[in-house]
Structure formats: structure tokens, C-alpha cells
Amino acid sequence: MSDITTAAIAFISASISTGATLAGVHLTNRNNNKRLKLQLSHERIEKEKKLYLERAEELYVLTAHWLDGLAYHYLSLSMVMQGKFTYEQHINSFIESEKDSKKDIKRLSMIIDIYFSNIKSAYLEVLDARSVLNKISKEYIKSYEMGEVDGTRYLQSYVKAQKLIEQRGEALKEQIVKCAKKA
């Protein structure tokens, strides 16, 4: 064989080896990129699940504090209606309870709007029940301020409205729990 033939064979062999090496590197890189994309996608999904669960837990706690605060306030006012407290005692008790309050109704509402729009109707039902209770409260307070301290005529509808807000509050918390379990 001549030197040219040997050189040509060596060149062709080197070219084939280089091409095979480059093809192998390309395939390896492509598979690594696919694996990395899959890993990053999985990590993103896990982070989203974790955030969703954290928000569900926070929403549950905020809701529980809010509902407990409502129950305390309305129970205290019902004691005034029954003549067991004065209105001034009720107000002082309310002010004292608000000092250590963990209620944040704005954050509660924001979390529902951003993360849990599917339970907004249950939240609105609690707000509607609260409106009914507030209306009765205002009527009684107005009569109290006019000297009619006895609130027994308001008590039946007031207790009924309290039970409604408790039922709707529990339904809201149950929906929050369902959302958390789906995370």
C-alpha cells in the first residue's frame, strides 16, 4: 500500500471515530437535558404542592381564629341580651380579646381569592350569616342605647343566627381540609 492510501485510510478512520464520538456526546447531552427538564419539572410541581398545602394550613388556622373571634363576640353580646353582662362589659371584653387577636380577615380573604377560589362560595355564605347576626346585633344595640336593656325579644333569632354562622363556618373549614388533602 502506498503512503497516500494509508493516510487516506487513517483519515477516514479518524473521521469516523470523531463522528461517532460527536454523535455519542450529542445523544448523551440530549438525554441529560431531557432528564434535567424532567427533574426541574418534578421539583417545580413539588414546590407548588408544598406551597398550596402551606396556604391551606394557614387558611384553616386563620379561619378558625376568625370564627372563634366571632363566636366569642356574639356569645358575649347574647349575655348582654340575657342581662348577665352590661353592654360596657361586653365592649371592654371585646377590646381585651382583640389585643391578642390572631385574626387577619384581609389575609384570609386574599388566600381564598388567590389559591382557593373553589371554596369562595362557602366563605361568602359565612359572611352572609354574619350579616344576619350583625343586623340583629345592631337592632338590639340601638334599643339598648335607648334604654331597653332587656334583649329577650332578640334572643331567639339571635341564637338561630349564631347556629347558622357556626354551621357555615364548619362547612368552610371542612372544604379547606378537603383542599389540603388534595395537595
Backbone hydrogen bonds in HBPLUS format (Angstrom, degrees):
<---DONOR---> <-ACCEPTOR-->    atom                        ^
c    i                          cat <-CA-CA->   ^        H-A-AA   ^      H-
h    n   atom  resd res      DA  || num        DHA   H-A  angle D-A-AA Bond
n    s   type  num  typ     dist DA aas  dist angle  dist       angle   num
A0006-THR N   A0002-SER O   3.01 MM   4  6.30 163.9  2.04 153.2 157.8     1
A0007-ALA N   A0003-ASP O   2.92 MM   4  6.00 156.8  1.97 140.9 147.6     2
A0008-ALA N   A0004-ILE O   2.83 MM   4  5.99 152.3  1.91 144.1 152.0     3
A0009-ILE N   A0005-THR O   2.87 MM   4  6.08 159.9  1.91 150.1 155.3     4
A0010-ALA N   A0006-THR O   2.88 MM   4  6.08 158.1  1.93 146.8 153.4     5
A0011-PHE N   A0007-ALA O   2.82 MM   4  5.96 154.1  1.88 144.3 151.9     6
A0012-ILE N   A0008-ALA O   2.84 MM   4  6.04 162.4  1.87 150.2 154.8     7
A0013-SER N   A0009-ILE O   2.87 MM   4  6.00 160.9  1.91 147.3 153.2     8
A0014-ALA N   A0010-ALA O   2.87 MM   4  6.02 158.9  1.92 145.5 151.6     9
A0015-SER N   A0011-PHE O   2.85 MM   4  6.02 154.7  1.92 146.8 154.2    10
A0016-ILE N   A0012-ILE O   2.88 MM   4  6.09 160.0  1.92 150.9 155.9    11
A0017-SER N   A0013-SER O   2.93 MM   4  6.11 163.2  1.96 149.6 154.5    12
A0018-THR N   A0014-ALA O   2.85 MM   4  5.98 159.7  1.89 147.1 153.2    13
A0019-GLY N   A0015-SER O   2.83 MM   4  5.99 161.0  1.87 147.2 153.0    14
A0020-ALA N   A0016-ILE O   2.86 MM   4  6.04 159.3  1.90 149.7 155.4    15
A0021-THR N   A0017-SER O   2.87 MM   4  6.05 156.6  1.92 145.9 152.9    16
A0022-LEU N   A0018-THR O   2.83 MM   4  6.07 165.2  1.85 153.5 157.4    17
A0023-ALA N   A0019-GLY O   2.86 MM   4  6.03 156.0  1.92 146.2 153.3    18
A0024-GLY N   A0020-ALA O   2.87 MM   4  6.07 154.6  1.94 145.3 152.3    19
A0025-VAL N   A0021-THR O   2.86 MM   4  6.14 159.4  1.90 152.7 158.5    20
A0026-HIS N   A0022-LEU O   2.87 MM   4  6.03 160.2  1.91 147.8 153.5    21
A0027-LEU N   A0023-ALA O   2.91 MM   4  6.13 163.0  1.94 149.4 153.6    22
A0028-THR N   A0024-GLY O   2.91 MM   4  6.06 158.5  1.96 147.8 154.2    23
A0029-ASN N   A0025-VAL O   2.87 MM   4  6.06 164.3  1.89 152.4 156.7    24
A0030-ARG N   A0026-HIS O   2.88 MM   4  6.07 159.3  1.92 149.6 155.8    25
A0031-ASN N   A0027-LEU O   2.96 MM   4  6.14 162.0  2.00 147.7 152.3    26
A0032-ASN N   A0028-THR O   2.85 MM   4  6.06 155.1  1.91 149.1 156.8    27
A0033-ASN N   A0029-ASN O   2.85 MM   4  6.07 154.3  1.91 148.6 155.4    28
A0034-LYS N   A0030-ARG O   2.99 MM   4  6.29 156.0  2.05 146.1 152.6    29
A0035-ARG N   A0031-ASN O   2.93 MM   4  6.15 162.2  1.96 148.7 153.6    30
A0036-LEU N   A0032-ASN O   2.84 MM   4  6.03 157.9  1.89 147.6 154.1    31
A0037-LYS N   A0033-ASN O   2.86 MM   4  6.06 162.7  1.89 150.3 154.9    32
A0038-LEU N   A0034-LYS O   2.95 MM   4  6.15 159.1  1.99 148.2 154.2    33
A0039-GLN N   A0035-ARG O   2.85 MM   4  6.06 157.0  1.90 148.4 155.1    34
A0040-LEU N   A0036-LEU O   2.81 MM   4  6.03 166.7  1.83 156.1 159.3    35
A0041-SER N   A0037-LYS O   2.89 MM   4  6.00 155.1  1.96 145.1 152.4    36
A0042-HIS N   A0038-LEU O   2.94 MM   4  6.12 158.1  1.98 146.6 152.5    37
A0043-GLU N   A0039-GLN O   2.90 MM   4  6.16 159.9  1.94 151.7 157.2    38
A0044-ARG N   A0040-LEU O   2.91 MM   4  6.08 154.7  1.97 145.8 152.6    39
A0045-ILE N   A0041-SER O   2.98 MM   4  6.22 161.0  2.01 149.8 154.6    40
A0046-GLU N   A0042-HIS O   2.94 MM   4  6.19 158.6  1.98 149.5 155.6    41
A0047-LYS N   A0043-GLU O   2.91 MM   4  6.13 155.3  1.97 146.4 153.1    42
A0048-GLU N   A0044-ARG O   2.92 MM   4  6.15 157.6  1.97 149.9 156.1    43
A0049-LYS N   A0045-ILE O   2.92 MM   4  6.17 156.4  1.97 148.6 155.1    44
A0050-LYS N   A0046-GLU O   2.92 MM   4  6.12 159.1  1.97 146.5 152.5    45
A0051-LEU N   A0047-LYS O   2.89 MM   4  6.10 163.3  1.92 151.3 155.6    46
A0052-TYR N   A0048-GLU O   2.91 MM   4  6.05 161.6  1.94 147.8 153.2    47
A0053-LEU N   A0049-LYS O   2.89 MM   4  6.09 160.8  1.92 150.9 156.0    48
A0054-GLU N   A0050-LYS O   2.88 MM   4  6.10 159.1  1.92 150.2 156.4    49
A0055-ARG N   A0051-LEU O   2.89 MM   4  6.14 156.2  1.95 150.0 156.4    50
A0056-ALA N   A0052-TYR O   2.89 MM   4  6.14 150.9  1.97 145.3 153.9    51
A0057-GLU N   A0053-LEU O   2.92 MM   4  6.17 159.9  1.96 151.5 156.4    52
A0058-GLU N   A0054-GLU O   2.91 MM   4  6.12 161.0  1.95 146.8 152.5    53
A0059-LEU N   A0055-ARG O   2.77 MM   4  5.89 159.0  1.81 146.5 152.9    54
A0060-TYR N   A0056-ALA O   2.93 MM   4  6.12 153.9  2.00 145.1 151.9    55
A0061-VAL N   A0057-GLU O   3.05 MM   4  6.35 163.8  2.08 151.6 155.1    56
A0062-LEU N   A0058-GLU O   2.87 MM   4  6.09 170.2  1.88 157.4 160.4    57
A0063-THR N   A0059-LEU O   2.85 MM   4  5.92 159.5  1.90 147.1 153.2    58
A0064-ALA N   A0060-TYR O   2.87 MM   4  6.07 159.7  1.92 149.4 155.1    59
A0065-HIS N   A0061-VAL O   2.95 MM   4  6.20 164.5  1.97 155.8 159.2    60
A0066-TRP N   A0062-LEU O   2.93 MM   4  6.09 160.4  1.97 147.8 153.8    61
A0067-LEU N   A0063-THR O   2.84 MM   4  6.02 169.8  1.85 156.3 158.9    62
A0068-ASP N   A0064-ALA O   2.88 MM   4  5.98 155.6  1.94 146.1 153.5    63
A0069-GLY N   A0065-HIS O   2.90 MM   4  6.07 154.9  1.97 145.0 152.0    64
A0070-LEU N   A0066-TRP O   2.93 MM   4  6.25 154.6  2.00 149.4 156.5    65
A0071-ALA N   A0067-LEU O   2.89 MM   4  6.09 164.0  1.92 149.0 153.4    66
A0072-TYR N   A0068-ASP O   2.89 MM   4  6.10 160.8  1.93 149.6 154.7    67
A0073-HIS N   A0069-GLY O   2.98 MM   4  6.13 167.1  2.00 148.9 152.5    68
A0074-TYR N   A0070-LEU O   2.87 MM   4  6.05 172.2  1.87 159.3 161.5    69
A0075-LEU N   A0071-ALA O   2.82 MM   4  5.81 153.4  1.89 146.2 154.2    70
A0076-SER N   A0072-TYR O   2.95 MM   4  6.04 159.2  1.99 146.9 152.8    71
A0077-LEU N   A0073-HIS O   3.03 MM   4  6.33 155.5  2.09 145.8 152.4    72
A0078-SER N   A0074-TYR O   2.94 MM   4  6.14 148.1  2.04 140.2 149.1    73
A0079-MET N   A0075-LEU O   3.04 MM   4  6.37 139.2  2.21 142.7 153.5    74
A0079-MET N   A0076-SER O   3.12 MM   3  5.11 126.5  2.42  93.4 107.3    75
A0080-VAL N   A0076-SER O   3.24 MM   4  6.68 139.6  2.41 139.0 149.4    76
A0080-VAL N   A0077-LEU O   3.03 MM   3  5.00 124.0  2.36  93.7 108.2    77
A0081-MET N   A0077-LEU O   3.00 MM   4  6.39 156.4  2.05 149.0 155.2    78
A0082-GLN N   A0078-SER O   3.03 MM   4  6.28 139.4  2.20 138.2 148.5    79
A0084-LYS N   A0079-MET O   2.83 MM   5  5.16 144.6  1.95 167.5 161.2    80
A0085-PHE N   A0079-MET O   3.29 MM   6  5.53 140.2  2.46 112.5 110.7    81
A0083-GLY N   A0080-VAL O   2.93 MM   3  4.99 155.7  1.99 105.2 113.2    82
A0151-GLY N   A0081-MET O   3.05 MM  70  4.00 146.9  2.16 134.5 131.6    83
A0090-HIS N   A0086-THR O   3.06 MM   4  6.39 156.5  2.11 147.6 154.1    84
A0091-ILE N   A0087-TYR O   2.92 MM   4  6.26 160.2  1.96 152.1 156.6    85
A0092-ASN N   A0088-GLU O   2.90 MM   4  6.12 168.6  1.91 153.1 156.3    86
A0093-SER N   A0089-GLN O   2.86 MM   4  5.96 156.3  1.92 147.1 154.1    87
A0094-PHE N   A0090-HIS O   2.88 MM   4  6.09 154.3  1.94 148.3 155.7    88
A0095-ILE N   A0091-ILE O   2.88 MM   4  6.16 163.1  1.91 156.1 160.0    89
A0096-GLU N   A0092-ASN O   2.96 MM   4  6.12 162.0  1.99 147.1 152.2    90
A0097-SER N   A0093-SER O   2.91 MM   4  6.12 155.2  1.98 146.4 153.3    91
A0098-GLU N   A0094-PHE O   3.04 MM   4  6.24 140.4  2.20 145.2 155.5    92
A0099-LYS N   A0096-GLU O   3.24 MM   3  5.47 147.2  2.35 102.0 111.0    93
A0101-SER N   A0098-GLU O   3.26 MM   3  4.70 163.3  2.29  97.7 100.3    94
A0108-LEU N   A0104-ASP O   2.94 MM   4  6.21 164.8  1.97 156.8 161.9    95
A0109-SER N   A0105-ILE O   2.94 MM   4  6.03 164.0  1.96 143.9 148.0    96
A0110-MET N   A0106-LYS O   2.90 MM   4  6.09 153.8  1.97 143.4 151.3    97
A0111-ILE N   A0107-ARG O   2.85 MM   4  6.05 163.1  1.88 158.1 161.1    98
A0112-ILE N   A0108-LEU O   3.12 MM   4  6.39 158.5  2.17 147.8 153.5    99
A0113-ASP N   A0109-SER O   2.94 MM   4  6.19 163.1  1.97 148.9 153.8   100
A0114-ILE N   A0110-MET O   2.90 MM   4  6.09 158.7  1.94 154.2 159.2   101
A0115-TYR N   A0111-ILE O   2.85 MM   4  5.63 161.6  1.88 147.3 153.2   102
A0116-PHE N   A0112-ILE O   3.02 MM   4  4.47 131.6  2.27 110.7 124.2   103
A0119-ILE N   A0116-PHE O   3.01 MM   3  5.79 169.1  2.02 123.3 126.7   104
A0120-LYS N   A0117-SER O   3.26 MM   3  5.11 165.6  2.28 102.8 106.5   105
A0122-ALA N   A0119-ILE O   3.09 MM   3  5.45 124.8  2.41 105.9 118.9   106
A0123-TYR N   A0119-ILE O   3.21 MM   4  6.58 155.3  2.27 150.6 157.9   107
A0124-LEU N   A0120-LYS O   2.84 MM   4  6.11 158.9  1.88 154.4 160.3   108
A0125-GLU N   A0121-SER O   2.99 MM   4  6.18 141.6  2.14 138.9 148.9   109
A0126-VAL N   A0122-ALA O   3.20 MM   4  6.54 145.6  2.33 140.3 148.3   110
A0126-VAL N   A0123-TYR O   3.11 MM   3  5.21 122.5  2.45  96.8 110.8   111
A0127-LEU N   A0123-TYR O   3.04 MM   4  6.44 157.8  2.09 148.5 154.8   112
A0128-ASP N   A0124-LEU O   2.83 MM   4  6.10 150.8  1.92 145.1 153.2   113
A0129-ALA N   A0125-GLU O   2.98 MM   4  6.21 158.4  2.03 143.3 148.8   114
A0130-ARG N   A0126-VAL O   2.83 MM   4  6.11 152.0  1.91 148.8 157.5   115
A0131-SER N   A0127-LEU O   2.92 MM   4  6.18 146.7  2.03 142.9 151.7   116
A0132-VAL N   A0128-ASP O   3.14 MM   4  6.52 151.2  2.22 147.2 153.8   117
A0133-LEU N   A0129-ALA O   3.10 MM   4  6.41 162.6  2.13 148.9 153.2   118
A0134-ASN N   A0130-ARG O   2.77 MM   4  5.99 156.0  1.83 151.3 158.7   119
A0135-LYS N   A0131-SER O   2.93 MM   4  6.10 149.4  2.02 144.2 151.9   120
A0136-ILE N   A0132-VAL O   3.19 MM   4  6.52 160.6  2.23 150.1 154.0   121
A0137-SER N   A0133-LEU O   2.91 MM   4  6.13 159.5  1.95 148.3 155.0   122
A0138-LYS N   A0134-ASN O   2.85 MM   4  6.05 162.7  1.88 150.6 154.4   123
A0139-GLU N   A0135-LYS O   3.05 MM   4  6.29 159.0  2.09 146.6 152.3   124
A0140-TYR N   A0136-ILE O   2.96 MM   4  6.22 162.6  1.99 153.4 157.8   125
A0141-ILE N   A0137-SER O   2.81 MM   4  6.03 169.2  1.83 158.4 161.7   126
A0142-LYS N   A0138-LYS O   2.92 MM   4  6.00 158.1  1.97 146.9 152.8   127
A0143-SER N   A0139-GLU O   3.11 MM   4  6.38 158.8  2.15 145.6 150.8   128
A0144-TYR N   A0140-TYR O   2.75 MM   4  6.00 151.6  1.82 152.9 162.6   129
A0145-GLU N   A0141-ILE O   2.85 MM   4  6.06 160.4  1.89 151.3 155.4   130
A0146-MET N   A0142-LYS O   3.17 MM   4  6.39 130.3  2.43 134.3 147.1   131
A0148-GLU N   A0143-SER O   2.86 MM   5  5.28 147.2  1.97 159.4 148.6   132
A0147-GLY N   A0144-TYR O   2.93 MM   3  5.16 157.7  1.98 110.5 114.7   133
A0154-TYR N   A0151-GLY O   2.95 MM   3  5.44 149.2  2.04 114.9 124.1   134
A0155-LEU N   A0151-GLY O   3.22 MM   4  6.35 132.5  2.46 144.7 157.8   135
A0155-LEU N   A0152-THR O   3.25 MM   3  4.95 135.3  2.46  91.7 103.8   136
A0158-TYR N   A0154-TYR O   2.92 MM   4  5.93 150.7  2.01 154.2 163.4   137
A0159-VAL N   A0155-LEU O   2.82 MM   4  5.95 164.8  1.85 156.0 158.0   138
A0160-LYS N   A0156-GLN O   3.07 MM   4  6.24 159.2  2.11 145.4 151.6   139
A0161-ALA N   A0157-SER O   2.95 MM   4  6.11 153.0  2.03 140.4 147.5   140
A0162-GLN N   A0158-TYR O   2.85 MM   4  6.14 147.2  1.96 145.2 155.3   141
A0163-LYS N   A0159-VAL O   2.95 MM   4  6.23 159.2  1.99 151.2 155.5   142
A0164-LEU N   A0160-LYS O   3.07 MM   4  6.34 151.8  2.15 142.4 150.3   143
A0165-ILE N   A0161-ALA O   3.03 MM   4  6.32 159.9  2.07 148.7 152.9   144
A0166-GLU N   A0162-GLN O   2.98 MM   4  6.25 153.7  2.05 148.1 155.9   145
A0167-GLN N   A0163-LYS O   2.89 MM   4  6.14 160.0  1.93 151.1 156.0   146
A0168-ARG N   A0164-LEU O   2.94 MM   4  6.15 167.6  1.95 154.0 157.4   147
A0169-GLY N   A0165-ILE O   2.83 MM   4  5.84 146.9  1.94 138.9 148.8   148
A0170-GLU N   A0166-GLU O   2.93 MM   4  6.15 157.3  1.99 148.3 153.5   149
A0171-ALA N   A0167-GLN O   2.97 MM   4  6.23 153.6  2.04 144.9 152.7   150
A0172-LEU N   A0168-ARG O   2.93 MM   4  6.16 150.8  2.02 142.7 150.3   151
A0173-LYS N   A0169-GLY O   2.97 MM   4  6.29 161.4  2.01 149.6 154.2   152
A0174-GLU N   A0170-GLU O   2.90 MM   4  6.14 153.7  1.97 147.7 155.1   153
A0175-GLN N   A0171-ALA O   3.05 MM   4  6.32 151.2  2.13 143.7 150.8   154
A0176-ILE N   A0172-LEU O   3.02 MM   4  6.35 149.5  2.11 148.3 157.1   155
A0177-VAL N   A0173-LYS O   2.99 MM   4  6.27 155.3  2.05 148.3 154.5   156
A0178-LYS N   A0174-GLU O   2.99 MM   4  6.30 156.2  2.04 146.8 153.1   157
A0179-CYS N   A0175-GLN O   3.01 MM   4  6.27 156.1  2.07 145.2 151.2   158
A0180-ALA N   A0176-ILE O   2.93 MM   4  6.23 155.4  1.99 148.4 155.5   159
A0181-LYS N   A0177-VAL O   2.92 MM   4  6.21 152.7  2.00 151.2 158.4   160
A0182-LYS N   A0178-LYS O   3.20 MM   4  6.43 133.2  2.43 139.2 150.5   161
A0182-LYS N   A0179-CYS O   3.17 MM   3  5.23 135.0  2.39  96.2 108.4   162
A0183-ALA N   A0180-ALA O   3.16 MM   3  5.32 148.9  2.26 101.7 110.8   163
